[in-house]
Amino acid sequence: MKRVLDASAVLAYLLDEPGKDAVLAAILEDSVMSTVNFAEVAARYVRGGAGSDVVADLRAQFPVPLIPFDDDLVEAVALLYPVASKAGLSLADRCCLALAAKLDRPAMTADRAWSRIAGEIGVTVELIR
């Protein structure tokens, strides 16, 4: 099944963490990721000292199609704020959930807090661990 991947899921795969096998299966099933959530992944490498060359290589070799943000997604992310803020979700979390809602696909994450609001926002959340 095609999914929308959160940065936490992709990082589990890239960093060989628990849940990586579920993420690999999702990658092989033509899942996607938002450009915002890719920026989160890249920032993790930058926090570890990586420079622009590493970020460019990561982007060039990234195994998942990236979906750019458009005006509809921007509005959807803003409208998720009242519900998502109750669960402590970040802007990037809302970006992933908004894309999942738009594409009518499950969102895959390691963040258990998403499950608390999934029904309220009409998105299926799949936890990797």
GROMACS elastic network, one bead per residue, 0.5 to 0.9 nm:
[ bonds ]
;  ai    aj funct       b0    kb
    1    26     6  0.71287   500
    1    29     6  0.60329   500
    1    30     6  0.80067   500
    1    31     6  0.78650   500
    1   105     6  0.83164   500
    1   106     6  0.85399   500
    2    26     6  0.66462   500
    2    27     6  0.83138   500
    2    28     6  0.89622   500
    2    29     6  0.55989   500
    2    30     6  0.56086   500
    2    32     6  0.76251   500
    2   105     6  0.65711   500
    2   106     6  0.76245   500
    3    26     6  0.65645   500
    3    27     6  0.84373   500
    3    29     6  0.80652   500
    3    30     6  0.76695   500
    3    32     6  0.64173   500
    3    33     6  0.84502   500
    3   100     6  0.74163   500
    3   103     6  0.89556   500
    3   104     6  0.89283   500
    3   105     6  0.52971   500
    3   106     6  0.50916   500
    3   107     6  0.57616   500
    3   108     6  0.65378   500
    3   126     6  0.89538   500
    4    26     6  0.87949   500
    4    31     6  0.57590   500
    4    32     6  0.50366   500
    4    33     6  0.54237   500
    4    34     6  0.78604   500
    4    96     6  0.68172   500
    4    97     6  0.80761   500
    4    99     6  0.71383   500
    4   100     6  0.55851   500
    4   103     6  0.84285   500
    4   105     6  0.64708   500
    4   106     6  0.62378   500
    4   108     6  0.61108   500
    4   109     6  0.89203   500
    5     8     6  0.81774   500
    5     9     6  0.62728   500
    5    10     6  0.67623   500
    5    23     6  0.81661   500
    5    26     6  0.82292   500
    5    27     6  0.86309   500
    5    31     6  0.68881   500
    5    32     6  0.61474   500
    5    33     6  0.51244   500
    5    34     6  0.79734   500
    5    37     6  0.81476   500
    5    64     6  0.88331   500
    5    96     6  0.71394   500
    5   100     6  0.86831   500
    5   106     6  0.86412   500
    5   107     6  0.59294   500
    5   109     6  0.65981   500
    6     9     6  0.53799   500
    6    10     6  0.65552   500
    6    11     6  0.86981   500
    6    33     6  0.68550   500
    6    34     6  0.82662   500
    6    37     6  0.61956   500
    6    38     6  0.83959   500
    6    92     6  0.84962   500
    6    93     6  0.73331   500
    6    96     6  0.59984   500
    6    97     6  0.85853   500
    6   107     6  0.70309   500
    6   108     6  0.59307   500
    6   109     6  0.51895   500
    6   110     6  0.80170   500
    6   111     6  0.89263   500
    7    10     6  0.51422   500
    7    11     6  0.59274   500
    7    12     6  0.84665   500
    7    33     6  0.82620   500
    7    37     6  0.53209   500
    7    38     6  0.65268   500
    7    39     6  0.84714   500
    7    40     6  0.60767   500
    7    41     6  0.54825   500
    7    92     6  0.86165   500
    7    93     6  0.86764   500
    7    96     6  0.86874   500
    7   109     6  0.74460   500
    7   110     6  0.88026   500
    8    11     6  0.51609   500
    8    12     6  0.61859   500
    8    13     6  0.88091   500
    8    37     6  0.89519   500
    8    40     6  0.87469   500
    8    41     6  0.78995   500
    8   108     6  0.86694   500
    8   109     6  0.57770   500
    8   110     6  0.55816   500
    8   111     6  0.72615   500
    9    12     6  0.51570   500
    9    13     6  0.65643   500
    9    14     6  0.88416   500
    9    19     6  0.75562   500
    9    20     6  0.74663   500
    9    22     6  0.87804   500
    9    23     6  0.62556   500
    9   108     6  0.64887   500
    9   110     6  0.57341   500
    9   111     6  0.87181   500
    9   127     6  0.85379   500
    9   128     6  0.68249   500
   10    13     6  0.50984   500
   10    14     6  0.61497   500
   10    15     6  0.84600   500
   10    20     6  0.79331   500
   10    23     6  0.67380   500
   10    24     6  0.86978   500
   10    38     6  0.88000   500
   10    41     6  0.74114   500
   10   109     6  0.84079   500
   11    15     6  0.56814   500
   11    16     6  0.80471   500
   11    17     6  0.78799   500
   11    20     6  0.84519   500
   11    41     6  0.64782   500
   11    44     6  0.84368   500
   12    15     6  0.53322   500
   12    16     6  0.57966   500
   12    18     6  0.65235   500
   12    19     6  0.63513   500
   12    20     6  0.52977   500
   12    23     6  0.77440   500
   12   110     6  0.82042   500
   12   128     6  0.87125   500
   13    16     6  0.52926   500
   13    17     6  0.63307   500
   13    18     6  0.81738   500
   13    19     6  0.72455   500
   13    21     6  0.72702   500
   13    22     6  0.85671   500
   13    23     6  0.61224   500
   13    24     6  0.67413   500
   14    17     6  0.78370   500
   14    20     6  0.77781   500
   15    20     6  0.83470   500
   16    19     6  0.84720   500
   16    20     6  0.61684   500
   17    20     6  0.58000   500
   18    21     6  0.78625   500
   18   128     6  0.78429   500
   18   129     6  0.66903   500
   19    22     6  0.55478   500
   19    23     6  0.65849   500
   19    24     6  0.88820   500
   19   110     6  0.79849   500
   19   127     6  0.84857   500
   19   129     6  0.52837   500
   20    23     6  0.50730   500
   20    24     6  0.61203   500
   20    25     6  0.86822   500
   20   128     6  0.75704   500
   21    24     6  0.50226   500
   21    25     6  0.62757   500
   21    26     6  0.86848   500
   21   128     6  0.85420   500
   22    25     6  0.51755   500
   22    26     6  0.63669   500
   22    27     6  0.87586   500
   22   128     6  0.60985   500
   22   129     6  0.87170   500
   23    27     6  0.61396   500
   23    28     6  0.86129   500
   23   108     6  0.79563   500
   23   109     6  0.89976   500
   23   128     6  0.70890   500
   24    28     6  0.62181   500
   24    29     6  0.86446   500
   25    28     6  0.51542   500
   25    29     6  0.63416   500
   26    29     6  0.50080   500
   26    30     6  0.68271   500
   26    31     6  0.57448   500
   26    32     6  0.89691   500
   26   108     6  0.85287   500
   27    30     6  0.56184   500
   27    31     6  0.53247   500
   27    32     6  0.78276   500
   27    63     6  0.70317   500
   27    64     6  0.64217   500
   28    31     6  0.73837   500
   28    63     6  0.87856   500
   28    64     6  0.89180   500
   30    64     6  0.72701   500
   30    65     6  0.80257   500
   31    64     6  0.65050   500
   31    65     6  0.74552   500
   32    64     6  0.54627   500
   32    65     6  0.51168   500
   32    66     6  0.59675   500
   32    67     6  0.69893   500
   33    36     6  0.82582   500
   33    37     6  0.65495   500
   33    38     6  0.68599   500
   33    64     6  0.66278   500
   33    65     6  0.64272   500
   33    66     6  0.50100   500
   33    67     6  0.60634   500
   33    68     6  0.89204   500
   33    96     6  0.73778   500
   33    99     6  0.82734   500
   34    37     6  0.52789   500
   34    38     6  0.63649   500
   34    39     6  0.87371   500
   34    65     6  0.83963   500
   34    66     6  0.52865   500
   34    68     6  0.60209   500
   34    69     6  0.70672   500
   34    95     6  0.72719   500
   34    96     6  0.64758   500
   34    99     6  0.71089   500
   35    39     6  0.62536   500
   35    40     6  0.88285   500
   35    66     6  0.54963   500
   35    67     6  0.57596   500
   35    68     6  0.52952   500
   35    69     6  0.69411   500
   36    39     6  0.51118   500
   36    40     6  0.66903   500
   36    67     6  0.87916   500
   36    68     6  0.78240   500
   36    69     6  0.76489   500
   36    92     6  0.64013   500
   36    95     6  0.69607   500
   36    96     6  0.81022   500
   37    41     6  0.65389   500
   37    42     6  0.87781   500
   37    66     6  0.89742   500
   37    92     6  0.60719   500
   37    93     6  0.79930   500
   37    95     6  0.74062   500
   37    96     6  0.68390   500
   38    42     6  0.62122   500
   38    43     6  0.84935   500
   38    59     6  0.83385   500
   38    66     6  0.75585   500
   39    42     6  0.50368   500
   39    43     6  0.59781   500
   39    44     6  0.86686   500
   40    43     6  0.50179   500
   40    44     6  0.64306   500
   40    92     6  0.77153   500
   41    44     6  0.53216   500
   41    45     6  0.70068   500
   42    45     6  0.53016   500
   42    46     6  0.63747   500
   42    47     6  0.87655   500
   42    50     6  0.88465   500
   42    54     6  0.86358   500
   42    55     6  0.58884   500
   42    58     6  0.74998   500
   42    59     6  0.82732   500
   43    47     6  0.60116   500
   43    48     6  0.85151   500
   43    50     6  0.88173   500
   43    55     6  0.84607   500
   44    47     6  0.51949   500
   44    48     6  0.65364   500
   44    50     6  0.88123   500
   45    48     6  0.50456   500
   45    49     6  0.66190   500
   45    50     6  0.54290   500
   45    51     6  0.82475   500
   45    54     6  0.79401   500
   45    55     6  0.75305   500
   46    49     6  0.50353   500
   46    51     6  0.61737   500
   46    52     6  0.82928   500
   46    54     6  0.84023   500
   46    55     6  0.76912   500
   47    50     6  0.71037   500
   50    53     6  0.77387   500
   50    54     6  0.58089   500
   50    55     6  0.72067   500
   51    54     6  0.55747   500
   51    55     6  0.65024   500
   51    56     6  0.87683   500
   52    55     6  0.50115   500
   52    56     6  0.59729   500
   52    57     6  0.84778   500
   53    56     6  0.51179   500
   53    57     6  0.61372   500
   53    58     6  0.85514   500
   54    57     6  0.50466   500
   54    58     6  0.60372   500
   54    59     6  0.85633   500
   55    58     6  0.50325   500
   55    59     6  0.61900   500
   55    60     6  0.85985   500
   56    59     6  0.51225   500
   56    60     6  0.61057   500
   56    61     6  0.86210   500
   57    60     6  0.50158   500
   57    61     6  0.60881   500
   57    62     6  0.82287   500
   58    61     6  0.53105   500
   58    62     6  0.56716   500
   59    62     6  0.50662   500
   59    63     6  0.87631   500
   60    63     6  0.87516   500
   61    64     6  0.89538   500
   62    65     6  0.77682   500
   62    66     6  0.88715   500
   67    99     6  0.84566   500
   69    72     6  0.81155   500
   69    73     6  0.59990   500
   69    74     6  0.68824   500
   69    95     6  0.85730   500
   69    99     6  0.86558   500
   70    73     6  0.54139   500
   70    74     6  0.63101   500
   70    75     6  0.88686   500
   71    74     6  0.50389   500
   71    75     6  0.63089   500
   71    76     6  0.86397   500
   72    75     6  0.52770   500
   72    76     6  0.62113   500
   72    77     6  0.86859   500
   72   102     6  0.87948   500
   73    77     6  0.60253   500
   73    78     6  0.85590   500
   73    95     6  0.75146   500
   73    98     6  0.63043   500
   73    99     6  0.67526   500
   73   102     6  0.77240   500
   74    77     6  0.52296   500
   74    78     6  0.63749   500
   74    79     6  0.87688   500
   74    95     6  0.80458   500
   74    98     6  0.85333   500
   75    78     6  0.51834   500
   75    79     6  0.62384   500
   75    80     6  0.87675   500
   76    79     6  0.50870   500
   76    80     6  0.62964   500
   76    94     6  0.85353   500
   76    95     6  0.83447   500
   76    98     6  0.58338   500
   76    99     6  0.85840   500
   76   101     6  0.89219   500
   76   102     6  0.86436   500
   77    80     6  0.52484   500
   77    81     6  0.68673   500
   77    91     6  0.75403   500
   77    92     6  0.89537   500
   77    94     6  0.54960   500
   77    95     6  0.57149   500
   77    96     6  0.87832   500
   77    97     6  0.80003   500
   77    98     6  0.57028   500
   77    99     6  0.87069   500
   78    81     6  0.55153   500
   78    82     6  0.85769   500
   78    91     6  0.86745   500
   78    94     6  0.82074   500
   79    82     6  0.70594   500
   79    83     6  0.85220   500
   80    83     6  0.58142   500
   80    84     6  0.58134   500
   80    85     6  0.81798   500
   80    94     6  0.65848   500
   80    97     6  0.86259   500
   80    98     6  0.77121   500
   80   121     6  0.76520   500
   81    84     6  0.51217   500
   81    85     6  0.55445   500
   81    86     6  0.84666   500
   81    89     6  0.84784   500
   81    90     6  0.89339   500
   81    91     6  0.82707   500
   81    94     6  0.75436   500
   82    85     6  0.56060   500
   82    86     6  0.68851   500
   83    86     6  0.55912   500
   83    87     6  0.73125   500
   83   117     6  0.70035   500
   83   120     6  0.77106   500
   83   121     6  0.77427   500
   84    87     6  0.54013   500
   84    88     6  0.64430   500
   84    89     6  0.53160   500
   84    90     6  0.78502   500
   84    93     6  0.85080   500
   84    94     6  0.70612   500
   84   114     6  0.81284   500
   84   117     6  0.68850   500
   84   121     6  0.87539   500
   85    89     6  0.55324   500
   85    90     6  0.75355   500
   86    89     6  0.76449   500
   86   117     6  0.85962   500
   87   113     6  0.59724   500
   87   114     6  0.72680   500
   87   116     6  0.69796   500
   87   117     6  0.71351   500
   88   113     6  0.75415   500
   89    92     6  0.80659   500
   89    93     6  0.57340   500
   89    94     6  0.68368   500
   89   113     6  0.74823   500
   89   114     6  0.74745   500
   90    93     6  0.50128   500
   90    94     6  0.63556   500
   90    95     6  0.86495   500
   91    94     6  0.51380   500
   91    95     6  0.62506   500
   91    96     6  0.88990   500
   92    96     6  0.64132   500
   92    97     6  0.86968   500
   93    96     6  0.53285   500
   93    97     6  0.63473   500
   93    98     6  0.86344   500
   93   114     6  0.83480   500
   94    98     6  0.58849   500
   94    99     6  0.84805   500
   95    98     6  0.51691   500
   95    99     6  0.62468   500
   95   100     6  0.86217   500
   96    99     6  0.52683   500
   96   100     6  0.62244   500
   96   101     6  0.87114   500
   96   107     6  0.69943   500
   96   108     6  0.89351   500
   97   101     6  0.61650   500
   97   102     6  0.85968   500
   97   106     6  0.86061   500
   97   107     6  0.63488   500
   97   114     6  0.88081   500
   97   118     6  0.88232   500
   97   121     6  0.86913   500
   97   123     6  0.70273   500
   97   125     6  0.86652   500
   98   101     6  0.50792   500
   98   102     6  0.61396   500
   98   103     6  0.86379   500
   98   123     6  0.86294   500
   99   102     6  0.50022   500
   99   103     6  0.61035   500
   99   104     6  0.82111   500
   99   105     6  0.83570   500
   99   107     6  0.85123   500
  100   103     6  0.52586   500
  100   104     6  0.56601   500
  100   105     6  0.50006   500
  100   106     6  0.59537   500
  100   107     6  0.56325   500
  100   123     6  0.67951   500
  100   124     6  0.83248   500
  101   105     6  0.65801   500
  101   106     6  0.79923   500
  101   107     6  0.85381   500
  101   121     6  0.83019   500
  101   122     6  0.71966   500
  101   123     6  0.57978   500
  101   124     6  0.86585   500
  102   105     6  0.79508   500
  103   106     6  0.88088   500
  104   123     6  0.76212   500
  104   124     6  0.88143   500
  105   123     6  0.75770   500
  105   124     6  0.73271   500
  106   123     6  0.63530   500
  106   125     6  0.55468   500
  106   126     6  0.65871   500
  107   123     6  0.72045   500
  107   124     6  0.62717   500
  107   126     6  0.60404   500
  107   127     6  0.85083   500
  108   111     6  0.88867   500
  108   124     6  0.86709   500
  108   125     6  0.59621   500
  108   127     6  0.58994   500
  108   128     6  0.68416   500
  109   112     6  0.77813   500
  109   114     6  0.81197   500
  109   125     6  0.73512   500
  109   126     6  0.63756   500
  109   127     6  0.52265   500
  109   128     6  0.60532   500
  109   129     6  0.85957   500
  110   114     6  0.89362   500
  110   126     6  0.83248   500
  110   127     6  0.53588   500
  110   128     6  0.53774   500
  110   129     6  0.62292   500
  111   114     6  0.60691   500
  111   115     6  0.81433   500
  111   127     6  0.70918   500
  111   128     6  0.86717   500
  111   129     6  0.89541   500
  112   115     6  0.57167   500
  112   116     6  0.76262   500
  112   127     6  0.68530   500
  112   129     6  0.88402   500
  113   116     6  0.55280   500
  113   117     6  0.75566   500
  114   117     6  0.57334   500
  114   118     6  0.60927   500
  114   125     6  0.68314   500
  114   127     6  0.88536   500
  115   118     6  0.51073   500
  115   119     6  0.77920   500
  115   124     6  0.82403   500
  115   125     6  0.60678   500
  115   126     6  0.81961   500
  115   127     6  0.82585   500
  116   119     6  0.76244   500
  116   120     6  0.83245   500
  117   120     6  0.51844   500
  117   121     6  0.63610   500
  117   122     6  0.85328   500
  117   123     6  0.85875   500
  118   121     6  0.54335   500
  118   122     6  0.59178   500
  118   123     6  0.51534   500
  118   124     6  0.59817   500
  118   125     6  0.62456   500
  119   122     6  0.50320   500
  119   123     6  0.64397   500
  119   124     6  0.73655   500
  119   125     6  0.89886   500
  120   123     6  0.80490   500
  121   124     6  0.89648   500
